[in-house]
Amino acid sequence: MNSPMLAAAPALPAQTELFVDELLTAIQKPNDLLILDVRNDEEFESWKIESQYTPPTLHIPYFEFLENEQEALEAVPRDRQIVVVCAKGGASDYVVDLLRSRGTHAVNLAGGMVEWGDLYDLRPVVETATYQIYQIDRVARGCVSWLFVSQGKAAIVDPLRYGERYLHFLAESGATLELLLDTHA
C-alpha cells in the first residue's frame, strides 16, 4: 500500500483514498475520524466498520447526495477527517469529490466494505529464533486463525476463507505447510 497513513489531526491529506489496512491502523487507537457511510439503509444496518476505537459513523445514503446535494453536504461536519465508505468504493469516491470541493477533509475507503470484509490482519504473537506464532484476524468478520512456524515447517489452525494468503506468507517466510487443523468442522 503506497498512500501515507491518515493522521488523527484534521489536516487535509493530499491523498483522496485510504486503504483498509491503513484505516485499521488508524482506528486501533483513539482518533478524531468520522466514518460517512453512503450505502443504502439495508446494507448499512447489516454490518458496519468496528474496532476497539470505532469512530462515530454518520449514515447518509448516496442518493441523498444526488437528490439534495446541498442538504446532504451541510449534514457532514467540516471540522474532522471524514472516511467515506460505500459497498465497493465508487459511490463514496463521488461523495469525496463533493466534500473536498467544499474544503472538507475527506478520503475514500478504497474498495469499500468489500475490501474491509476481506481484510486479514496477521499479527505476530511470539517470535523466537526457533518458532513463531501468528494470529490471523479477518477483522470485519471476527474470525481468527493461527499459524505456527518452526524450522521451516508450518501448521495452520482454523484457516479462514482465502487460503492463498496463507500460502503467500509461507512462501515469503520460506516455510512449507505440514499440518492443517480445523476445529470447527
C-alpha atoms as one frame of an Amber mdcrd trajectory, in Angstrom:
protein
   0.000   0.000   0.000   1.563   3.241  -1.061  -0.505   6.054   0.411   0.542
   7.676   3.702  -1.257   6.873   6.946  -4.110   9.155   7.931  -3.121  11.371
  10.819  -5.660  11.887  13.584  -5.444  15.672  13.243  -7.792  17.264  10.711
  -5.265  18.331   8.091  -6.406  17.934   4.509  -4.389  14.971   3.212  -3.036
  15.033  -0.316  -4.370  11.557  -0.988  -8.015  11.055  -1.840  -8.232   7.410
  -0.828  -7.301   5.282   2.135  -6.598   1.559   2.083  -8.367  -0.762   4.518
  -5.165  -1.725   6.342  -4.450   1.975   6.890  -7.941   2.506   8.283  -7.489
  -0.463  10.616  -4.242   1.025  11.943  -5.900   4.417  12.442  -8.888   3.010
  14.375  -6.879   0.769  16.690  -6.100   3.844  18.779  -8.059   6.947  19.800
  -8.724   9.097  16.745 -10.666  12.106  15.510 -12.092  10.440  12.425 -15.692
  10.262  11.306 -16.944   7.495   9.051 -19.507   8.639   6.498 -21.320   5.556
   5.241 -23.178   6.231   1.983 -24.584   2.718   1.453 -28.335   2.162   1.379
 -30.214   1.642   4.640 -30.387  -2.152   4.395 -26.669  -2.586   3.743 -25.800
  -0.093   6.479 -27.929  -1.929   9.040 -26.489  -5.337   8.121 -22.860  -4.534
   9.103 -20.548  -1.659   9.858 -16.890  -0.890  10.413 -15.995  -1.684  14.006
 -12.822  -1.762  16.073 -11.569  -1.049  19.560 -11.816   2.695  18.841 -14.563
   2.840  16.252 -15.078   6.426  15.157 -18.585   7.830  15.105 -20.443   6.837
  11.949 -22.761   9.139  10.035 -25.127   7.429   7.609 -26.274   9.479   4.615
 -27.207   7.277   1.657 -25.531   8.116  -1.652 -28.821   9.010  -3.319 -29.201
  11.889  -0.840 -26.099  13.483  -2.382 -27.684  13.076  -5.820 -31.203  14.253
  -4.948 -30.401  17.019  -2.468 -26.676  17.687  -2.684 -26.574  20.897  -0.644
 -28.574  19.485   2.281 -26.507  16.296   2.350 -23.236  18.259   2.269 -24.389
  20.525   5.098 -25.100  17.459   7.262 -21.420  16.444   7.162 -19.159  18.092
   9.772 -16.234  20.044   8.367 -14.032  20.025  11.483 -12.631  16.495  11.278
 -11.305  13.980   8.791 -14.044  12.027   7.067 -13.569   8.492   5.748 -16.318
   7.901   3.188 -17.367   4.300   2.598 -19.776   2.522   0.266 -20.006  -1.071
  -0.938 -17.127  -1.060  -3.456 -15.625   2.451  -3.442 -17.346   4.041  -6.444
 -20.210   5.986  -4.859 -18.017   7.038  -1.962 -15.390   8.351  -4.391 -18.047
  10.635  -5.898 -19.059  11.876  -2.431 -15.396  12.506  -1.518 -15.045  14.733
  -4.587 -18.109  16.727  -3.498 -16.845  17.080   0.069 -13.312  18.045  -0.924
 -14.632  20.667  -3.359 -16.079  22.500  -0.352 -12.920  22.104   1.748 -13.968
  19.132   3.853 -11.200  16.754   4.928 -12.388  13.585   3.169 -10.880  10.373
   1.809 -12.468   7.406   0.058 -12.089   3.940   1.571 -10.547   2.115  -1.411
 -12.619  -0.937  -2.294 -15.302  -0.051   0.247 -16.937  -2.601   2.506 -15.995
  -5.423   0.132 -12.313  -4.762   0.850 -13.000  -4.209   4.556 -14.732  -7.591
   4.671 -11.732  -9.275   3.047  -9.069  -7.674   5.264  -6.776 -10.139   7.035
  -4.563  -8.791   9.815  -1.569 -11.051  10.516  -0.086 -10.286  13.935   2.963
 -11.908  15.487   2.175 -13.295  18.938   5.557 -14.930  19.624   8.696 -14.661
  17.522  11.775 -16.530  18.700  14.792 -17.917  16.873  13.207 -21.392  16.775
   9.479 -20.776  16.372   6.876 -18.134  15.557   3.183 -17.941  16.370   0.899
 -15.633  14.401  -2.739 -14.737  14.822  -4.638 -14.042  11.617  -7.729 -11.914
  12.157 -10.375 -11.417   9.500 -11.222  -8.101  11.061 -14.720  -7.411   9.716
 -15.978 -10.922  10.398 -14.482 -11.513  13.832 -12.861 -14.742  12.639  -9.428
 -15.736  13.919  -6.963 -18.412  12.893  -3.467 -19.339  13.996  -0.232 -20.015
  12.157   2.656 -21.851  13.826   6.071 -21.880  12.132   9.161 -23.748  13.314
  12.299 -24.825  11.475  10.800 -24.189   8.047   7.569 -26.103   8.738   4.149
 -24.644   9.398   0.781 -25.591  10.846  -2.428 -23.623  10.366  -5.275 -23.909
  12.860  -8.789 -22.896  11.756  -7.896 -21.439   8.349 -10.016 -18.591   7.092
 -11.619 -18.176   3.681  -8.698 -17.254   1.429  -6.042 -19.976   1.567  -3.749
 -18.260  -0.938  -2.999 -15.584   1.649  -1.513 -18.192   3.976   0.442 -19.789
   1.147   1.824 -16.397   0.109   3.011 -15.705   3.664   4.546 -19.182   3.940
   6.377 -18.706   0.635   7.746 -15.344   1.819   8.914 -16.880   5.103  10.412
 -19.963   3.438   8.172 -22.388   5.337   6.160 -25.309   3.988   2.722 -26.273
   5.166   2.853 -29.563   7.083  -0.421 -29.576   9.028  -3.861 -28.037   8.656
  -6.323 -28.303  11.551  -9.962 -27.216  11.558 -11.582 -27.217  14.989 -14.927
 -26.033  13.590 -15.614 -29.000  11.319
